[in-house]
């Protein structure tokens, strides 16, 4: 590691959600991500973390990994902030619920289309890759 990185990185600033996402998204056999990936994920903003969670859903959906898709939707639902704008938060929650229903009914294309649209809107709103 270079000195600049060591000065900028503060381990106490790690968001527990980021730590959990790093382990879930990139976990190996021991459910631990490689160190370089863990450091990268821990430095992501909450916005980028949400974007990457959408990406993970898309890949899981293309592979028809039902349990993983549902787990990702549960994580997205849990990340919604109902205190900031309850109406919008409720609408987003219902979209995720509908995606869960589509997965249960094996309508993978429908849930994939919805999440891709959310992902693209999120990326545009926060000017992310």
Helices and strands as residue ranges (DSSP letters): H 3-8, G 11-13, H 16-26, H 35-42, H 46-62, H 66-78, H 86-104, H 108-125
